[in-house]
Amino acid sequence: MIDRKALVRRHNPLITSFDKFSSLSVGNGNYAFTVDATGLQTFPSLYADGGVPLGHFSNWAWHTHPNPEQYHVDKFPRTLFSTFGGRDIGFPYMAPGQITDEYKWLKFNPHKLHLGKVSFRLTLPSGEEASADDLKEIEQELHLWGGVIESQFSISGTKTNVTTCCHPTQDLIAVRVQSKLIRQGHLQIAFHFPYGTWKFAGVDWGKGGQHNTAIVSSNSHSVQIDRKLDQDAYTFTAAWSSGSLAQDEQDSHLLLLTPSPDQDEFEFRFRFTPEAVDTELPTFEAARHSSEQHWRNFWTSGGAIELAGSQDSRALELERRIVLSQYLTAIQSSGTLPPAESGLTHNSWAGKFHLEMHWWHSVHFALWHRTDGLTNSLAWYISILDQARKLAASQGYEGARWPKCVAPDGINGPCYIEPFLIWQQPHPIYYAELIYKIKGTRDTLEKYADLVFESAAFMASFAEWDAQQQRYVLGPPVAPAQEIYDHATTMNPTFELSYWAFGLSTALAWQDRLGLPRMEKWEHVLKHLSKLPEVEGLYVAAETAPDTFSGGSSTKDHPTMLAPLGILPGNMVDHETMLRTLHEVIQVWDWDATWGWDYPLVAMTAARLGEGQLAVDTLMIDKVTNTFLPNGHNYQRKPLTVYLPGNGGLLSAVAMMAAGWENGPDTHAPGFPQDGSWEVRFEGLARML
């Protein structure tokens, strides 16, 4: 049995400086608060230039800029693209380099809203405001087992200790400060509220006149503030042990909380809600106890993997990545919405979520028997089902067509590529099947039947009949997952063909399980779907990309021709052909032009093909986009310094490598090397499909 507490605690991040790649976060899946080495957001500029910024976001908090021109995606000009069968369909398309104000507004609204900066205002004995250079003896630790950050620093020889935690069910942060700076009058708390922006930091400090911060009620121990930004609003509530709060005379969006100078300890809590609520804020001790209980339950339930004792020198680092990825995806990706690619840390793509990436964010929750992390966000698909049906019908298709990059309204803005992607379409079928295989209940079948059947209906409708070759084809227009190909001409991308076969066969199995008659159209499409395209014994990216392995740009981006026998169980795949393709990808792919989820993608294919050493080597390859920072985040590039699909993909891959997959070999840890160099202990993991 794994000593889970020891496993988790040995990977607590330890920070000893203002390292822009080492900001730490607390959160609960729907809300997260990221801090610097002080335990608050005191020096955000140190983390803003290519670091992991000090974000403060919630799944409910979105902002929309004024829309005086009444822009709406339904009014955006449509560009016609011809399908394989000669039918013209209008898409909200905008070619790169032809950006208009209308396009920008529709693309970036609504955007995630940074709720506000909460920081220390520290002063030196001279009365001057302290800079980061004035803080010495920095020691900060994220205690993963309890979800608590302990921070320590000194100013002019005076030590300060800060404890920061997040309530598990409320958008609430609780903080305890212990310092003689309180008695000396050199420590205050600043609450500063910004205007909203779609840009990465999510804050705009230059538009103070375009939003409102109003104190609704206050007393010696608490305050309620109403925030208004254009048509959006929210409420901020704070409570403290002793002290006084004052609104800055020059900046109404800045409030300073001054602790009473008669003690060395001070506590405060603050909460954000979409509207005012009557419930009192829990005490610091209550919030901390709730956090610690929540995280104990998290770490002691679900799966665990321990690699201690392995001969491979990379084992401890892989174990660190596994532990920290569990924490980060739990606080950033387990909530009621599919997560943005940078979660609740900063505003990548305006904070909108990419549905094709949802697989990489969330499938691991089910594999690690923390299924709620996936089912929580599946409810959102049900909520936009009518919107997805409307999109499909507007293009002449049946069923529901899922969008690509959206806010909670489920409306895809105009783009040069997003409207043409389809590999997110079978995802709900995969999620539902995985949940069913784990739970095995009729309730699961009934709960997700509409998602499965409406997804399949679109898929069957989207496939077009090629009378000459007596087969169904996918596209054009279609943008494959390897996004380097022209969507106007691409046909039969390999990954999407296999995923269509998986989705339709699974949907038919759901009809059998529910005692429903089989859809003949789905069976016909499945039976006559085009074969996976191959050239000279290798699977290529698409039928229209026969030169995939000829070099140049064709070997950039995602090697998705491996996905049919990797993240998918191998529908229509010949294993020998896939094995040759895997080795060709390893040899010729441009690994400097890949993304964080490409490494687990390749590792899963290698595992299914019995190449355990190659699976590990790929997971641990030394490439920039496979960097895992001290805080556990998967780094990609500036400014995309947080990329949670890499974390989630890693967790899916190692779960599969440890627990195996359906119809796989009945051996221990079948995806790891079998030569004795790896000692893999695991428990509580589900097999992959």
Buried (B, 14 or more C-beta within 10 A) or exposed (E): EBEBEEBBBEBBBEBEEBBBBBBBBBBBBBBBBBBBBBBBBBBBEBBBEEBBBBBBBBBBBBBBBEEEEEBEBEEBEBBEBEBBEEEEBBBBBBEEEEEEEBBBBBBBBBBBBBBBBBBBBBBEEEEEEBEBEBBEEBBBBBBBBBBBBBBBBBBEEBBBBBBBBBBBEBBBBBBBBBBEBBBBEBBBBBBBBBBBBBBBBBBBBEEBEBBBBEBEEBEEBBBBBBBEBBEBBBBBBBBBBBBEBEBEEEEBBBBBBBBBBEEBEBBBBBBBBEEBEEEEBBBBEEBBBBBBEBBBEBBEEBBBBBBBEBEBEBBBBBBBBBBBBBBBBBBBBBBBBBBBBBBBBBBBBBBBBBBBBBBBBBBBBBBBBBBEBBBBBBEBBEEBBEBBBBBBBEBEBBBBBBBBBBBBEBBBBBBBEBBBBBBBBBBBBBBBBBBBBBBEEEEBBEBBBBBBBBBBBBBBBBBBBBEEEEBBBBBBBBBBBBBBBEBBBBBBBBBBBBBBBBBBBBBBBBBEEEEEEEBEBBBBBBEBBBEBBBBEEBBBBBBBBBEBBEEEEBBBBBBBBBBBBBBBBBBBBBEEBBBBBBBBBBEBBBBEBBBBBBBBBBBBBBBBBBBBBBBBBBBBBEEEBBBBBBBBBBBBEEBBBBBBBBBBBBBBBBBBBBBBBEEBEEEEBBBBBBEEBBBBBBBBBBBBB
